Amino acid sequence: MSEESAPKPPLAAIAAALRRIREAAGMTLTELARRAGVAKSTLSQLESGQGNPSLETLWALCGALGVPVSSLLDPPRPRVQVIRAGDGVGTVVAAEADYRAILLAACPPTARRDIYRIDAEPGRGRRSDPHMPGAVEHVVLMTGRALVGLTDDPVELAPGDYVVYPGDLPHLFEALDPGTQAVLLQDLT
């Protein structure tokens, strides 16, 4: 690959992230340059979106800031995220029940917790096989009524009720009223 066709680093994103992280750490340009062993003029150029930083320079700066290099390349997530009713990251529909699980938030791989909004209608309930050992499910009913929990001993929930049960045993969610909705937190850690 020629130098001209080599991918260029996203300088504007790196510049903004570097400045944001440095300021959040309470460091001056001079202090960060000293700790990283980088010329202050080089750091100043980087923060203004100029230059072509080497990976070694980025490693040195991130090492001095105590953050991974990926923090300069991955844009920060908003502090507040809104998912409007009817939206979600993805929807899973049950084959044998009028049951939809709308993924609202998938946590990072190290956390293994996902949050869903459940939309269900009366009829055949959603029966789930056991998940991995140690799995736990938390349900808060928002509207309607439902039988929720372990298949052999479900509890009836009304709006505002909460139930937690082992997700590594057979379990179910059966709507008793039209328009039943719930929030499900699935903890697979």
Rosetta silent file (secondary structure, phi, psi, omega in degrees, C-alpha in Angstrom):
SEQUENCE: MSEESAPKPPLAAIAAALRRIREAAGMTLTELARRAGVAKSTLSQLESGQGNPSLETLWALCGALGVPVSSLLDPPRPRVQVIRAGDGVGTVVAAEADYRAILLAACPPTARRDIYRIDAEPGRGRRSDPHMPGAVEHVVLMTGRALVGLTDDPVELAPGDYVVYPGDLPHLFEALDPGTQAVLLQDLT
SCORE:     score description
SCORE:     0.000 S_00000001
   1 L     0.000  128.272 -179.358    0.000    0.000    0.000 S_00000001
   2 L   -74.907  161.246  179.753    1.480    3.332   -0.994 S_00000001
   3 L   -61.425  -34.579 -179.747    1.756    6.191    1.446 S_00000001
   4 L   -69.252  -32.995 -178.190   -0.843    8.118   -0.544 S_00000001
   5 L   -92.944   -4.656  178.557   -3.391    5.276   -0.372 S_00000001
   6 L   -65.738  140.598  179.282   -2.749    4.441    3.306 S_00000001
   7 L   -61.608  141.095  178.775   -5.723    5.242    5.532 S_00000001
   8 L   -98.680  144.672  179.161   -5.355    8.523    7.367 S_00000001
   9 L   -66.170  149.837  178.579   -6.296    8.847   11.037 S_00000001
  10 L   -74.178   84.907 -170.928   -9.533   10.730   11.745 S_00000001
  11 H   -59.446  -41.512 -178.303   -7.722   13.889   12.864 S_00000001
  12 H   -63.864  -41.845  179.586  -10.772   15.951   13.821 S_00000001
  13 H   -67.235  -41.996  178.655  -12.125   13.154   16.053 S_00000001
  14 H   -63.415  -44.919 -179.133   -8.713   12.543   17.615 S_00000001
  15 H   -59.604  -48.973 -178.644   -8.202   16.278   18.215 S_00000001
  16 H   -64.393  -43.305 -179.338  -11.588   16.733   19.875 S_00000001
  17 H   -66.162  -43.161 -179.482  -11.248   13.582   21.992 S_00000001
  18 H   -60.356  -46.817  179.213   -7.701   14.411   23.069 S_00000001
  19 H   -63.071  -44.950 -178.938   -8.675   17.916   24.155 S_00000001
  20 H   -61.729  -45.657 -177.886  -11.829   16.661   25.940 S_00000001
  21 H   -68.954  -41.551  178.859   -9.970   13.897   27.817 S_00000001
  22 H   -61.431  -46.287 -179.264   -7.038   16.166   28.742 S_00000001
  23 H   -65.831  -38.897  177.916   -9.367   18.863   30.081 S_00000001
  24 H   -63.809  -31.244  178.193  -11.442   16.300   31.997 S_00000001
  25 L   -80.186   -7.517  179.273   -8.204   15.075   33.601 S_00000001
  26 L    73.295   27.325 -178.831   -7.403   18.668   34.605 S_00000001
  27 L  -103.181  144.317  172.635   -4.089   18.684   32.744 S_00000001
  28 L   -84.014  166.219  174.222   -2.523   21.560   30.860 S_00000001
  29 H   -56.322  -44.532 -178.131   -0.900   21.079   27.461 S_00000001
  30 H   -60.461  -45.597 -177.302    2.492   21.497   29.137 S_00000001
  31 H   -65.770  -44.938  179.656    1.771   18.866   31.808 S_00000001
  32 H   -65.103  -42.980  178.812    0.459   16.266   29.349 S_00000001
  33 H   -59.455  -43.207  179.635    3.351   16.850   26.951 S_00000001
  34 H   -62.969  -49.139 -177.561    5.845   16.415   29.805 S_00000001
  35 H   -63.866  -34.698 -176.982    4.201   13.213   31.125 S_00000001
  36 H   -88.056  -11.934 -177.248    3.931   11.682   27.635 S_00000001
  37 L    71.133   33.309 -178.901    7.428   12.724   26.508 S_00000001
  38 L  -118.019  143.255  178.778    5.941   14.567   23.528 S_00000001
  39 L   -62.188  139.569  179.528    6.849   18.082   22.418 S_00000001
  40 H   -58.878  -37.289  179.570    4.283   20.651   23.527 S_00000001
  41 H   -64.550  -36.670  177.630    4.142   21.990   19.951 S_00000001
  42 H   -64.707  -46.432  179.375    3.277   18.482   18.675 S_00000001
  43 H   -62.287  -42.107  179.118    0.482   18.153   21.238 S_00000001
  44 H   -61.575  -42.419  177.804   -0.816   21.634   20.385 S_00000001
  45 H   -63.169  -42.996 -179.603   -0.879   20.723   16.684 S_00000001
  46 H   -61.467  -43.919 -178.791   -2.704   17.470   17.416 S_00000001
  47 H   -69.637  -18.860  176.614   -5.369   19.224   19.468 S_00000001
  48 L   -95.351    5.453  176.754   -5.907   21.709   16.652 S_00000001
  49 L    82.928   16.076  179.821   -6.387   18.869   14.148 S_00000001
  50 L  -103.421  165.324  174.581   -3.013   19.351   12.434 S_00000001
  51 L    84.756 -177.910 -178.572   -0.191   16.876   11.898 S_00000001
  52 L  -138.382   85.689 -172.935   -0.168   13.138   11.423 S_00000001
  53 L   -66.674  139.056  174.263    0.238   11.432   14.810 S_00000001
  54 L   -80.690  161.481  176.999    2.000    8.098   14.944 S_00000001
  55 H   -60.698  -36.354  179.362    0.492    5.254   16.915 S_00000001
  56 H   -62.669  -40.174  178.278    3.441    5.561   19.322 S_00000001
  57 H   -64.720  -44.028  178.918    2.593    9.225   19.963 S_00000001
  58 H   -63.696  -41.165  177.015   -1.054    8.345   20.590 S_00000001
  59 H   -60.393  -44.640 -179.405   -0.021    5.503   22.921 S_00000001
  60 H   -61.723  -45.117  179.643    2.243    7.835   24.861 S_00000001
  61 H   -64.104  -45.500 -179.360   -0.483   10.464   25.221 S_00000001
  62 H   -66.607  -36.877  176.346   -3.127    7.927   26.212 S_00000001
  63 H   -60.615  -43.102  179.150   -0.719    6.280   28.657 S_00000001
  64 H   -67.324  -29.329  178.883   -0.138    9.644   30.334 S_00000001
  65 H   -87.516  -14.755 -179.029   -3.920   10.228   30.449 S_00000001
  66 L    74.477   33.116  179.345   -4.661    6.703   31.681 S_00000001
  67 L  -130.303  155.370  176.315   -7.073    5.894   28.841 S_00000001
  68 L   -73.751  155.163  178.783   -6.977    3.363   25.987 S_00000001
  69 L   -59.129  -31.804 -179.923   -6.106    4.568   22.483 S_00000001
  70 H   -59.058  -24.589  179.939   -9.593    3.517   21.400 S_00000001
  71 H   -66.793  -18.672  176.500  -10.974    6.407   23.472 S_00000001
  72 H   -86.260  -19.207 -174.772   -9.486    8.757   20.867 S_00000001
  73 H  -104.760  -27.462 -178.115  -11.098    6.907   17.975 S_00000001
  74 L   -95.047  116.965 -177.432  -14.497    5.885   19.355 S_00000001
  75 L   -61.484  146.972 -179.616  -16.797    8.895   19.699 S_00000001
  76 L   -65.682  144.653  176.578  -18.239    9.380   23.165 S_00000001
  77 L   -78.370  148.621  178.678  -21.733    8.065   23.720 S_00000001
  78 L   -63.111  146.058  178.528  -24.284   10.659   24.736 S_00000001
  79 L   -65.856  -32.955  179.199  -24.758   10.981   28.477 S_00000001
  80 L  -121.933  126.964  178.836  -28.485   10.795   27.915 S_00000001
  81 L  -121.939  132.418 -179.725  -29.961    8.489   25.298 S_00000001
  82 L  -115.858  130.608  171.663  -33.656    8.492   24.423 S_00000001
  83 L  -119.251  114.842 -176.142  -35.438    5.681   22.635 S_00000001
  84 L   -73.066  153.949  177.034  -38.972    6.704   21.779 S_00000001
  85 L   -52.629  135.604 -179.001  -41.954    4.383   22.158 S_00000001
  86 L    90.623  -13.406  177.878  -42.142    2.147   19.136 S_00000001
  87 L  -104.011  170.506  176.920  -38.395    2.393   18.492 S_00000001
  88 L   170.068  171.973 -178.054  -35.612    0.141   19.644 S_00000001
  89 L   -73.086  -36.055  179.972  -32.371   -1.435   18.537 S_00000001
  90 E  -168.968  157.473 -178.565  -34.078   -4.603   17.326 S_00000001
  91 E  -125.005  135.429  175.409  -37.267   -6.592   17.780 S_00000001
  92 E  -115.987  129.508 -178.476  -37.660  -10.314   18.368 S_00000001
  93 E  -110.427  133.141  178.244  -41.101  -11.845   17.788 S_00000001
  94 L   -71.102  144.171 -178.904  -42.159  -15.118   19.422 S_00000001
  95 L   -76.041  -33.955 -172.477  -43.202  -17.873   17.031 S_00000001
  96 L  -116.790   16.560  179.241  -46.015  -19.293   19.182 S_00000001
  97 L  -150.251  155.940  175.620  -47.277  -16.283   21.151 S_00000001
  98 L   -84.383   79.830 -169.840  -48.323  -12.688   20.507 S_00000001
  99 E  -144.496  126.175  177.109  -45.135  -11.475   22.189 S_00000001
 100 E  -126.309  133.758  175.175  -42.503   -8.995   21.032 S_00000001
 101 E  -112.577  116.219 -178.446  -39.262   -8.157   22.826 S_00000001
 102 E  -102.580  115.532 -179.372  -37.825   -4.815   21.725 S_00000001
 103 E   -69.794  121.381  177.826  -34.151   -4.417   22.624 S_00000001
 104 E   -97.272  -38.677 -178.288  -33.658   -1.017   24.251 S_00000001
 105 E  -152.707  124.786  172.193  -30.065   -1.369   25.436 S_00000001
 106 E  -102.110  125.843 -178.306  -27.422   -3.986   24.955 S_00000001
 107 L   -82.092  165.840  179.611  -24.696   -3.640   27.508 S_00000001
 108 L   -59.214  156.399 -176.283  -21.009   -4.103   26.738 S_00000001
 109 L   -54.221  -28.754 -178.990  -19.849   -7.717   26.402 S_00000001
 110 L   -74.765  -19.928 -176.205  -18.305   -7.664   29.876 S_00000001
 111 L   -90.501  -39.470  179.167  -21.630   -6.775   31.554 S_00000001
 112 L    58.226   43.756  174.395  -23.981   -9.289   29.865 S_00000001
 113 E  -128.152  132.702  177.401  -27.154   -7.370   30.701 S_00000001
 114 E  -125.963  150.829  179.559  -29.774   -6.403   28.164 S_00000001
 115 E  -120.503  130.631 -178.636  -32.928   -4.314   28.572 S_00000001
 116 E  -126.495  152.289  164.751  -36.097   -5.010   26.589 S_00000001
 117 E  -102.793  131.509 -179.304  -39.588   -3.590   26.335 S_00000001
 118 E  -103.700  129.216  172.093  -42.137   -6.394   26.116 S_00000001
 119 E  -116.799  121.950 -176.519  -45.386   -5.958   24.144 S_00000001
 120 E  -141.645  152.606  178.181  -47.776   -8.895   24.599 S_00000001
 121 L  -122.428  155.119  179.153  -51.402   -9.790   23.970 S_00000001
 122 L   -59.235  156.667 -177.623  -53.630  -12.370   25.688 S_00000001
 123 L   132.350 -146.617  178.964  -53.583  -15.891   24.335 S_00000001
 124 L   -67.682  130.173 -179.661  -50.812  -18.380   24.411 S_00000001
 125 L   -77.231  162.808  177.503  -48.020  -17.185   26.711 S_00000001
 126 E   -86.584  111.256  177.994  -44.339  -16.955   25.812 S_00000001
 127 E   -98.885  128.958 -177.791  -42.581  -19.970   27.329 S_00000001
 128 E  -113.826  135.663  172.422  -38.800  -19.705   27.551 S_00000001
 129 L   -71.416  159.784  178.948  -36.297  -22.493   27.895 S_00000001
 130 L   -59.228  141.590  174.041  -33.638  -22.025   30.582 S_00000001
 131 L   -88.724 -169.843 -177.950  -30.832  -19.607   29.745 S_00000001
 132 L   -61.242  153.490  179.467  -27.214  -20.083   30.806 S_00000001
 133 L   -53.016  135.585  179.307  -26.509  -21.006   34.474 S_00000001
 134 L    90.172   -5.689 -179.644  -26.801  -18.020   36.792 S_00000001
 135 L   -64.620  142.695  178.838  -29.103  -16.035   34.497 S_00000001
 136 E  -134.055  140.167  176.219  -31.626  -13.805   36.273 S_00000001
 137 E  -119.600  137.977  178.136  -34.590  -11.924   34.800 S_00000001
 138 E  -118.016  131.236  179.729  -36.189   -8.788   36.260 S_00000001
 139 E  -130.443  131.861  170.574  -39.620   -7.656   35.041 S_00000001
 140 E  -117.745  121.388  179.350  -41.557   -4.472   35.815 S_00000001
 141 E   -81.621  131.052 -178.155  -45.097   -4.474   34.430 S_00000001
 142 E   -99.604  -46.545  179.591  -46.083   -1.124   32.908 S_00000001
 143 E  -139.573  156.136  178.262  -49.603   -1.741   31.560 S_00000001
 144 L    80.287 -160.124  174.768  -52.136   -4.561   31.616 S_00000001
 145 L  -137.173  152.137 -179.056  -51.849   -7.714   33.686 S_00000001
 146 E  -156.198  152.189  167.875  -49.631  -10.754   33.154 S_00000001
 147 E   -93.332  124.010 -174.215  -48.522  -14.066   34.597 S_00000001
 148 E  -139.373  142.238  173.721  -44.733  -13.878   34.842 S_00000001
 149 E   129.598 -151.858 -178.452  -41.995  -16.010   36.347 S_00000001
 150 E   -65.809  139.299 -175.647  -41.169  -19.667   36.651 S_00000001
 151 L   -55.181  -39.027 -177.290  -43.335  -21.902   34.458 S_00000001
 152 L   -86.138   -2.563 -179.848  -44.422  -24.053   37.398 S_00000001
 153 L  -158.819   58.710 -179.474  -45.192  -21.101   39.710 S_00000001
 154 L   -71.868  160.593  176.793  -45.847  -17.790   37.866 S_00000001
 155 E  -116.857  149.557  177.153  -47.163  -14.724   39.665 S_00000001
 156 E   -86.423  128.655  179.390  -49.815  -12.304   38.460 S_00000001
 157 E  -111.968  145.436  173.617  -48.507   -8.790   37.989 S_00000001
 158 L  -116.153  168.187 -179.165  -50.419   -5.517   37.760 S_00000001
 159 L   -51.622  131.054 -179.914  -49.021   -2.155   36.570 S_00000001
 160 L    92.269  -14.612  179.567  -46.018   -1.112   38.658 S_00000001
 161 L   -73.196  151.619 -178.871  -45.376   -4.618   40.027 S_00000001
 162 E  -128.794  141.768  174.521  -41.866   -6.075   39.873 S_00000001
 163 E  -140.163  145.417  173.850  -40.709   -9.692   39.881 S_00000001
 164 E  -128.032  140.028 -177.493  -37.261  -11.293   39.732 S_00000001
 165 E  -153.263  159.693  178.386  -36.712  -14.991   39.011 S_00000001
 166 E   -69.067  123.180  178.057  -33.976  -17.379   37.894 S_00000001
 167 L   -81.825   -4.447  178.670  -33.700  -17.252   34.113 S_00000001
 168 L   -93.031   15.198  172.076  -31.827  -20.554   34.141 S_00000001
 169 L  -123.833  157.757  178.005  -35.110  -22.387   34.823 S_00000001
 170 L   -57.211  135.504 -176.777  -38.113  -22.668   32.467 S_00000001
 171 E  -144.211  167.971 -177.195  -40.115  -19.421   32.655 S_00000001
 172 E  -146.225  162.455  171.431  -43.010  -17.639   31.008 S_00000001
 173 E  -137.599  114.105 -179.133  -44.680  -14.332   30.247 S_00000001
 174 E  -126.453  113.014  178.995  -48.413  -14.563   29.574 S_00000001
 175 E   -69.018  137.949  177.183  -50.442  -11.398   28.979 S_00000001
 176 L  -107.022  -20.126  179.663  -53.875  -11.395   30.617 S_00000001
 177 L  -123.832  149.238  174.333  -55.049   -8.009   29.268 S_00000001
 178 L   -61.522  147.330  176.838  -54.813   -6.483   25.783 S_00000001
 179 L    71.648   25.844  179.924  -51.956   -4.010   25.359 S_00000001
 180 E   -70.736  132.523  178.161  -49.810   -5.499   28.126 S_00000001
 181 E  -134.861  147.923  179.651  -46.337   -3.960   28.303 S_00000001
 182 E  -148.372  165.802  170.494  -43.369   -4.580   30.567 S_00000001
 183 E  -112.097  130.229 -179.834  -39.692   -3.828   30.934 S_00000001
 184 E  -118.534  125.390  171.179  -37.416   -6.859   31.117 S_00000001
 185 E  -107.917  118.784 -179.160  -33.819   -6.731   32.310 S_00000001
 186 E  -103.891  115.912 -178.380  -32.016   -9.932   31.433 S_00000001
 187 E  -107.335  108.410 -176.721  -28.868  -10.471   33.518 S_00000001
 188 L  -105.580   21.371 -179.013  -26.740  -13.247   32.028 S_00000001
 189 L   -81.400    0.000    0.000  -23.636  -12.735   34.188 S_00000001
